[in-house]
Amino acid sequence: MTAGSYRPALSMVLAHEGGFVDHPKDPGGPTNQGITQRVYDAYRKLRGYAVQSVKYITALEVEEIYNKQYWQLVRGDMLPAGLDYAVFDFAVNSGVSRAVRYLQRLVEVDDDGALGNETLLATYELAKANEEELVIRYCANRMAFLKSLGTFPTFGKGWTRRVMGKVYGFQATDVGVIDAAVMMARQDAAFEMPSSIGSQEGETPAKAIAPAADRNVFPMATPADLEALAAQNDMLAGIILTGKLP
């Protein structure tokens, strides 16, 4: 539940995302380090930059996009250790709103897709009772969602390895999101990335280190900042859909 969790969490996300890919069955299209061409185009257009291939995305751009468009919107700095990584990774893989809604359903609050104080309070209460169980159930529900997708036959093996690791459920020595998140919760501290993440098929060790940008470049968001970020993400979504600035 600290800003110090961000870089370990980002390192693990980047290890699972790997480098540049352009799979014909991936609806996201060309992607580099988990960032799609459409998201990157919108990011650069909004800042008045020329559009370029996502192949050339910089380390600072990667860190800013992940921090502002994912970590801050899921309020990673406020979530319990371990759960922060699990929700962040789900948001990166399947969208912020969906990741938040799955948490809200688990903690039994209105699933509006916006992680507010009511959701945080309910999350804290369940985490106090059994945080490890909360993480395990969250990851299991995420896995059930992934299995429901029509693209699971194509991407399911990689998704399963990412979320569950080599063996279903939690194992202290496994490398899935569920495993790392439970260990982060158990230690309640920044978790050292398992060395084998980045060595599996489809993963890229060279991408498994979070950019060494100053964390203060992306300060903790206030409620007003979060509202502004959400509005900016709505604008980005419009640019992605239309290809035009508002």
Contacts in CASP RR format, 6 or more apart in sequence:
PFRMAT RR
TARGET T0000
AUTHOR 0000-0000-0000
METHOD contacts of the structure
MODEL  1
MTAGSYRPALSMVLAHEGGFVDHPKDPGGPTNQGITQRVYDAYRKLRGYA
VQSVKYITALEVEEIYNKQYWQLVRGDMLPAGLDYAVFDFAVNSGVSRAV
RYLQRLVEVDDDGALGNETLLATYELAKANEEELVIRYCANRMAFLKSLG
TFPTFGKGWTRRVMGKVYGFQATDVGVIDAAVMMARQDAAFEMPSSIGSQ
EGETPAKAIAPAADRNVFPMATPADLEALAAQNDMLAGIILTGKLP
1 77 0 8 1.000
1 78 0 8 1.000
1 79 0 8 1.000
1 80 0 8 1.000
1 81 0 8 1.000
1 84 0 8 1.000
2 77 0 8 1.000
2 81 0 8 1.000
3 77 0 8 1.000
3 215 0 8 1.000
3 220 0 8 1.000
4 190 0 8 1.000
4 215 0 8 1.000
5 76 0 8 1.000
5 77 0 8 1.000
5 81 0 8 1.000
5 82 0 8 1.000
5 84 0 8 1.000
5 85 0 8 1.000
5 184 0 8 1.000
5 190 0 8 1.000
6 67 0 8 1.000
6 71 0 8 1.000
6 76 0 8 1.000
6 77 0 8 1.000
6 210 0 8 1.000
6 215 0 8 1.000
7 190 0 8 1.000
7 210 0 8 1.000
7 215 0 8 1.000
8 85 0 8 1.000
8 184 0 8 1.000
8 190 0 8 1.000
8 191 0 8 1.000
8 192 0 8 1.000
8 193 0 8 1.000
8 210 0 8 1.000
9 71 0 8 1.000
9 84 0 8 1.000
9 85 0 8 1.000
9 88 0 8 1.000
9 89 0 8 1.000
10 63 0 8 1.000
10 66 0 8 1.000
10 67 0 8 1.000
10 71 0 8 1.000
10 210 0 8 1.000
11 193 0 8 1.000
11 208 0 8 1.000
11 209 0 8 1.000
11 210 0 8 1.000
12 85 0 8 1.000
12 89 0 8 1.000
12 177 0 8 1.000
12 180 0 8 1.000
12 193 0 8 1.000
12 197 0 8 1.000
12 208 0 8 1.000
13 34 0 8 1.000
13 66 0 8 1.000
13 88 0 8 1.000
13 89 0 8 1.000
13 92 0 8 1.000
14 33 0 8 1.000
14 62 0 8 1.000
14 207 0 8 1.000
14 208 0 8 1.000
14 209 0 8 1.000
14 210 0 8 1.000
15 193 0 8 1.000
15 197 0 8 1.000
15 198 0 8 1.000
15 203 0 8 1.000
15 204 0 8 1.000
15 205 0 8 1.000
15 207 0 8 1.000
15 208 0 8 1.000
16 89 0 8 1.000
16 162 0 8 1.000
16 177 0 8 1.000
16 197 0 8 1.000
16 198 0 8 1.000
16 203 0 8 1.000
17 31 0 8 1.000
17 33 0 8 1.000
17 34 0 8 1.000
17 92 0 8 1.000
17 207 0 8 1.000
18 33 0 8 1.000
18 34 0 8 1.000
18 198 0 8 1.000
18 202 0 8 1.000
18 203 0 8 1.000
18 204 0 8 1.000
18 207 0 8 1.000
18 208 0 8 1.000
19 32 0 8 1.000
19 33 0 8 1.000
19 34 0 8 1.000
19 204 0 8 1.000
19 207 0 8 1.000
20 30 0 8 1.000
20 31 0 8 1.000
20 32 0 8 1.000
20 54 0 8 1.000
20 55 0 8 1.000
21 30 0 8 1.000
21 31 0 8 1.000
21 32 0 8 1.000
22 29 0 8 1.000
22 30 0 8 1.000
22 31 0 8 1.000
23 29 0 8 1.000
23 154 0 8 1.000
25 151 0 8 1.000
25 154 0 8 1.000
25 155 0 8 1.000
26 151 0 8 1.000
26 155 0 8 1.000
27 151 0 8 1.000
28 36 0 8 1.000
28 37 0 8 1.000
28 38 0 8 1.000
29 36 0 8 1.000
29 37 0 8 1.000
29 38 0 8 1.000
30 36 0 8 1.000
30 37 0 8 1.000
30 53 0 8 1.000
30 54 0 8 1.000
30 55 0 8 1.000
31 37 0 8 1.000
31 54 0 8 1.000
32 40 0 8 1.000
32 54 0 8 1.000
32 55 0 8 1.000
32 57 0 8 1.000
33 57 0 8 1.000
33 62 0 8 1.000
33 207 0 8 1.000
34 92 0 8 1.000
35 54 0 8 1.000
35 57 0 8 1.000
35 62 0 8 1.000
35 65 0 8 1.000
35 66 0 8 1.000
36 54 0 8 1.000
37 53 0 8 1.000
37 54 0 8 1.000
38 240 0 8 1.000
39 65 0 8 1.000
39 69 0 8 1.000
39 236 0 8 1.000
39 240 0 8 1.000
40 54 0 8 1.000
40 57 0 8 1.000
40 61 0 8 1.000
40 65 0 8 1.000
41 51 0 8 1.000
41 239 0 8 1.000
41 240 0 8 1.000
41 243 0 8 1.000
42 236 0 8 1.000
42 237 0 8 1.000
42 238 0 8 1.000
42 239 0 8 1.000
42 240 0 8 1.000
42 243 0 8 1.000
43 61 0 8 1.000
43 65 0 8 1.000
43 236 0 8 1.000
44 50 0 8 1.000
44 51 0 8 1.000
44 52 0 8 1.000
45 51 0 8 1.000
45 239 0 8 1.000
45 243 0 8 1.000
45 245 0 8 1.000
46 232 0 8 1.000
46 235 0 8 1.000
46 236 0 8 1.000
46 239 0 8 1.000
46 245 0 8 1.000
59 211 0 8 1.000
59 212 0 8 1.000
59 213 0 8 1.000
60 211 0 8 1.000
60 213 0 8 1.000
60 217 0 8 1.000
62 211 0 8 1.000
63 210 0 8 1.000
63 211 0 8 1.000
63 213 0 8 1.000
63 217 0 8 1.000
63 218 0 8 1.000
64 217 0 8 1.000
64 218 0 8 1.000
66 92 0 8 1.000
67 218 0 8 1.000
68 218 0 8 1.000
68 229 0 8 1.000
68 232 0 8 1.000
69 96 0 8 1.000
69 229 0 8 1.000
69 233 0 8 1.000
69 236 0 8 1.000
70 88 0 8 1.000
70 91 0 8 1.000
70 92 0 8 1.000
70 96 0 8 1.000
71 77 0 8 1.000
71 88 0 8 1.000
72 218 0 8 1.000
72 221 0 8 1.000
72 225 0 8 1.000
72 226 0 8 1.000
72 229 0 8 1.000
73 91 0 8 1.000
73 96 0 8 1.000
73 115 0 8 1.000
73 226 0 8 1.000
73 229 0 8 1.000
73 230 0 8 1.000
73 233 0 8 1.000
74 84 0 8 1.000
74 87 0 8 1.000
74 88 0 8 1.000
74 91 0 8 1.000
74 96 0 8 1.000
74 99 0 8 1.000
74 100 0 8 1.000
74 115 0 8 1.000
75 115 0 8 1.000
75 116 0 8 1.000
75 120 0 8 1.000
75 221 0 8 1.000
75 226 0 8 1.000
76 84 0 8 1.000
76 87 0 8 1.000
76 88 0 8 1.000
77 84 0 8 1.000
77 220 0 8 1.000
77 221 0 8 1.000
78 120 0 8 1.000
79 87 0 8 1.000
79 120 0 8 1.000
79 123 0 8 1.000
80 123 0 8 1.000
80 124 0 8 1.000
80 127 0 8 1.000
80 131 0 8 1.000
80 134 0 8 1.000
80 185 0 8 1.000
81 184 0 8 1.000
81 185 0 8 1.000
81 187 0 8 1.000
81 188 0 8 1.000
81 189 0 8 1.000
81 191 0 8 1.000
82 131 0 8 1.000
82 135 0 8 1.000
82 180 0 8 1.000
82 181 0 8 1.000
82 182 0 8 1.000
82 184 0 8 1.000
82 185 0 8 1.000
82 191 0 8 1.000
83 103 0 8 1.000
83 123 0 8 1.000
83 127 0 8 1.000
83 131 0 8 1.000
83 134 0 8 1.000
83 135 0 8 1.000
83 138 0 8 1.000
83 181 0 8 1.000
83 185 0 8 1.000
84 184 0 8 1.000
85 177 0 8 1.000
85 180 0 8 1.000
85 181 0 8 1.000
85 184 0 8 1.000
85 191 0 8 1.000
86 135 0 8 1.000
86 138 0 8 1.000
86 139 0 8 1.000
86 142 0 8 1.000
86 177 0 8 1.000
86 178 0 8 1.000
86 181 0 8 1.000
87 99 0 8 1.000
87 100 0 8 1.000
87 103 0 8 1.000
87 138 0 8 1.000
88 99 0 8 1.000
89 162 0 8 1.000
89 177 0 8 1.000
90 98 0 8 1.000
90 99 0 8 1.000
90 102 0 8 1.000
90 138 0 8 1.000
90 142 0 8 1.000
90 177 0 8 1.000
91 98 0 8 1.000
91 99 0 8 1.000
91 100 0 8 1.000
93 159 0 8 1.000
93 162 0 8 1.000
94 142 0 8 1.000
94 145 0 8 1.000
94 146 0 8 1.000
96 113 0 8 1.000
96 233 0 8 1.000
97 113 0 8 1.000
97 114 0 8 1.000
98 145 0 8 1.000
99 142 0 8 1.000
100 111 0 8 1.000
100 113 0 8 1.000
100 114 0 8 1.000
100 115 0 8 1.000
100 119 0 8 1.000
101 111 0 8 1.000
101 112 0 8 1.000
101 113 0 8 1.000
102 138 0 8 1.000
102 141 0 8 1.000
102 142 0 8 1.000
102 145 0 8 1.000
103 115 0 8 1.000
103 119 0 8 1.000
103 123 0 8 1.000
103 138 0 8 1.000
104 110 0 8 1.000
104 111 0 8 1.000
104 112 0 8 1.000
104 113 0 8 1.000
104 115 0 8 1.000
104 119 0 8 1.000
105 111 0 8 1.000
105 141 0 8 1.000
106 126 0 8 1.000
106 134 0 8 1.000
106 137 0 8 1.000
106 138 0 8 1.000
106 141 0 8 1.000
107 119 0 8 1.000
107 122 0 8 1.000
107 123 0 8 1.000
107 125 0 8 1.000
107 126 0 8 1.000
107 134 0 8 1.000
108 122 0 8 1.000
109 118 0 8 1.000
109 119 0 8 1.000
109 122 0 8 1.000
110 118 0 8 1.000
114 230 0 8 1.000
123 134 0 8 1.000
126 134 0 8 1.000
127 134 0 8 1.000
127 185 0 8 1.000
131 185 0 8 1.000
132 170 0 8 1.000
132 182 0 8 1.000
132 185 0 8 1.000
132 186 0 8 1.000
135 178 0 8 1.000
135 181 0 8 1.000
135 182 0 8 1.000
135 185 0 8 1.000
136 169 0 8 1.000
136 170 0 8 1.000
136 178 0 8 1.000
136 182 0 8 1.000
139 163 0 8 1.000
139 164 0 8 1.000
139 169 0 8 1.000
139 177 0 8 1.000
139 178 0 8 1.000
139 181 0 8 1.000
140 169 0 8 1.000
140 178 0 8 1.000
142 163 0 8 1.000
143 159 0 8 1.000
143 160 0 8 1.000
143 163 0 8 1.000
143 164 0 8 1.000
146 152 0 8 1.000
146 156 0 8 1.000
146 159 0 8 1.000
146 160 0 8 1.000
146 163 0 8 1.000
147 156 0 8 1.000
152 159 0 8 1.000
158 202 0 8 1.000
161 176 0 8 1.000
161 200 0 8 1.000
162 176 0 8 1.000
162 177 0 8 1.000
163 176 0 8 1.000
163 177 0 8 1.000
163 178 0 8 1.000
164 174 0 8 1.000
164 176 0 8 1.000
164 177 0 8 1.000
164 178 0 8 1.000
165 174 0 8 1.000
165 175 0 8 1.000
165 176 0 8 1.000
165 177 0 8 1.000
165 178 0 8 1.000
165 179 0 8 1.000
166 174 0 8 1.000
166 175 0 8 1.000
166 176 0 8 1.000
167 174 0 8 1.000
169 178 0 8 1.000
169 179 0 8 1.000
170 178 0 8 1.000
170 179 0 8 1.000
170 182 0 8 1.000
171 179 0 8 1.000
172 179 0 8 1.000
172 182 0 8 1.000
172 183 0 8 1.000
173 179 0 8 1.000
175 194 0 8 1.000
175 196 0 8 1.000
175 197 0 8 1.000
175 200 0 8 1.000
176 197 0 8 1.000
179 194 0 8 1.000
180 191 0 8 1.000
180 193 0 8 1.000
180 194 0 8 1.000
180 197 0 8 1.000
183 191 0 8 1.000
184 190 0 8 1.000
184 191 0 8 1.000
193 208 0 8 1.000
197 203 0 8 1.000
197 208 0 8 1.000
198 204 0 8 1.000
198 205 0 8 1.000
198 208 0 8 1.000
199 205 0 8 1.000
221 229 0 8 1.000
235 246 0 8 1.000
238 246 0 8 1.000
239 245 0 8 1.000
239 246 0 8 1.000
END
